Amino acid sequence: MAIRRLATVFGGTGFIGQHLVPRLARLDYDVRVVTRNPDAVRPLATQGRVGQVEPRFARLGSDADVAAAVADAGLVVNLIGILAERRPGDFQRLQGELPGRIGRAAAAGSVERVVHVSAIGADPSSPSAYARSKAAGEVALRQAFPAATILRPSILFGPEDHFLNRFAGMAQWMPFMPVVCGATRFQPVYVGDVAEAIVTAAHRSDSKGRTYELGGPRVVTFRELMAYVLEVTGRHKRLIELPDGLVRLQAALGEHLPNPPLTRDQLAQLRRDNVVAPEAAGFAALGLTPKAMEAVVPSYLSRFRRGGGRRNRITA
């Protein structure tokens, strides 16, 4: 199906947006990146012709600003999400309420397609405020724009990720690799594949009103992920499961830091598996095949090896 070639992307300067915006530009979309910091869009502006990628300032709590941001767009994508609150209520404001505000603005305008990125684990009964707000956002969006497509990825990996890179950095200096909730299962998914799923879903008529759960080809436990990080970075460290009491204390103390490594809410999430449900539609339903970690991760974690991985690089 043909969509008018203006796409509005909320959260376009984030992890997924860095991969999505260039794809939209290559498809000849003019891309309006909604942001509170227009300077952050400059690196993305080089991904297209002059003026093709432009910033649009918007206050996310303003109905008028959101409506102006989606005006004349054929496609709207919402990527906004946070892992920790800076102010009490941020989860509800940004993940619970904003999707509905975007949906209402899209329905009132001429928007043809809305794609919303949520998360596996979105659940109104979850002990995690993050997961509850994700579920609330899905409901609010569907009430306002029933044809919206919702994508729920598992944990993301890619060159700019803040997960595998963080632990690879820790492996350089820590005498052991800490493990938290080691038996919890994840289905890591490549950020580029999620960006491709967004584009694909936006152009398929059969994806309207549907929810897709996106996971990579391999299910791994947290402990296995940490072992993989050590393997890729060539670090021979012991894996040590941290005592639950210590982890809870660290999570409580971490909430007082500007960029907490772990919060109590994140700990609640870590206690639950983060994998695609057996009955859920996924990449296959979109005609896509996700990449394995082994095909992507070594290329960007090699810098954490001794010598920066130079001895292991292949030259042509």
Order of alpha helices (4+ residues) and beta strands (2+ residues): beta-alpha-beta-alpha-beta-alpha-beta-alpha-beta-alpha-beta-beta-alpha-beta-beta-beta-alpha-beta-beta-alpha-beta-alpha-alpha-alpha
